[in-house]
Amino acid sequence: QVQVMEFGGGLGQAGGSLRLTCVVSGSPGIFSFSPVSWYRQAPQKQRELVARIQMDGSVDYGNDVNGRFAISRDNAKNTVYLQMDKLKPDDTAVYYCYTIYQRTSYWGQGTQVTVSS
């Protein structure tokens, strides 16, 4: 079975940093041939795209996090990272790792990020 697992959530301080990790496994080629994204969902808000990284390394960011967050991937480890700098209380949300492979979507369980002011 395909597995998507997130690590690194927790408490952060406004202006500080956290790093989230996403590990994708379970099917040959799923990581190497798939884009990987981070989404987040805050209370009473819709899920929104945080960052996306393509197979060629190109990246896209949501407007609110552009310039503060950085997504990267390590294909050898089937791992995607989200470096979160200059945290704001508005970054508080459940963060989900997502990938689509062979027209099937795979989501992690989510990891809670809480940023105090």
Wavefront OBJ file of the C-alpha trace (Angstrom):
o trace
v 0.000 0.000 0.000
v 1.106 3.541 -0.683
v 1.973 5.391 2.486
v 2.328 9.108 3.035
v 3.578 10.121 6.470
v 4.297 13.546 7.927
v 6.644 14.403 10.754
v 7.810 17.534 12.480
v 4.662 19.298 13.544
v 4.343 20.833 16.944
v 4.615 24.145 18.676
v 6.367 27.065 17.103
v 6.942 30.639 18.062
v 6.049 33.647 15.966
v 9.106 34.569 13.986
v 10.629 31.154 14.532
v 11.042 28.073 12.383
v 9.857 24.514 11.981
v 10.676 21.851 9.449
v 8.113 19.335 8.276
v 9.044 16.049 6.665
v 6.971 13.914 4.327
v 7.950 10.362 3.465
v 6.245 8.667 0.523
v 6.596 4.941 0.056
v 4.860 1.728 -0.873
v 4.858 1.654 -4.658
v 7.814 1.647 -7.012
v 8.217 4.964 -8.729
v 5.545 6.811 -6.804
v 7.971 9.295 -5.345
v 10.336 9.687 -8.259
v 7.560 10.225 -10.791
v 5.113 12.268 -8.770
v 4.756 15.861 -7.699
v 4.434 16.335 -3.961
v 2.541 19.104 -2.222
v 1.913 20.463 1.207
v -1.576 21.652 2.058
v -2.933 23.049 5.271
v -6.311 23.503 6.846
v -6.968 25.917 9.669
v -10.108 25.820 11.807
v -13.172 26.979 9.904
v -11.147 27.526 6.759
v -10.807 25.652 3.522
v -7.806 23.536 2.809
v -5.234 25.546 0.898
v -2.095 24.839 -1.039
v 1.080 25.725 0.815
v 3.755 24.516 -1.565
v 4.262 22.113 -4.424
v 7.386 20.617 -5.921
v 7.546 18.990 -9.340
v 9.815 16.202 -10.492
v 12.182 18.655 -12.124
v 12.486 20.561 -8.867
v 10.334 23.499 -9.846
v 8.251 24.858 -6.995
v 5.102 26.841 -6.369
v 3.958 28.520 -3.187
v 0.765 29.889 -1.817
v 0.636 33.648 -1.645
v 0.713 33.802 2.128
v 3.828 31.679 2.529
v 5.849 32.818 -0.458
v 9.178 34.097 0.776
v 8.839 32.410 4.165
v 8.539 28.696 3.405
v 10.702 26.510 1.203
v 9.899 23.073 -0.173
v 12.575 20.639 -1.270
v 12.896 16.950 -2.071
v 15.433 14.213 -1.592
v 14.635 11.473 -4.067
v 17.138 9.076 -2.547
v 15.166 9.162 0.693
v 11.668 9.419 -0.809
v 11.334 12.517 1.294
v 9.997 16.032 0.871
v 10.691 18.798 3.332
v 8.913 21.999 4.154
v 11.145 24.522 5.836
v 8.943 27.034 7.594
v 10.604 30.282 8.598
v 9.238 33.532 9.932
v 6.258 31.734 11.376
v 3.077 33.636 12.061
v 0.108 32.702 14.234
v -1.931 32.470 11.024
v 0.227 29.508 10.029
v -1.516 27.468 12.705
v -3.202 24.585 10.922
v -3.076 20.902 10.211
v -0.513 20.337 7.475
v -0.995 17.518 4.998
v 1.382 15.972 2.537
v -0.180 15.043 -0.786
v 0.853 13.313 -3.956
v -0.909 12.086 -7.055
v 0.320 9.012 -8.839
v -1.309 7.177 -11.714
v -4.364 9.375 -11.332
v -4.822 8.418 -7.702
v -4.492 10.879 -4.841
v -2.671 10.005 -1.648
v -2.841 12.014 1.551
v -0.976 11.797 4.796
v -2.743 11.835 8.127
v -1.691 15.410 8.795
v 0.472 17.000 11.422
v -0.616 19.838 13.665
v 1.373 23.058 13.623
v 0.556 25.618 16.287
v 2.275 28.990 16.318
v 2.077 31.127 19.413
v 2.355 34.885 19.355
l 1 2 3 4 5 6 7 8 9 10 11 12 13 14 15 16 17 18 19 20 21 22 23 24 25 26 27 28 29 30 31 32 33 34 35 36 37 38 39 40 41 42 43 44 45 46 47 48 49 50 51 52 53 54 55 56 57 58 59 60 61 62 63 64 65 66 67 68 69 70 71 72 73 74 75 76 77 78 79 80 81 82 83 84 85 86 87 88 89 90 91 92 93 94 95 96 97 98 99 100 101 102 103 104 105 106 107 108 109 110 111 112 113 114 115 116 117
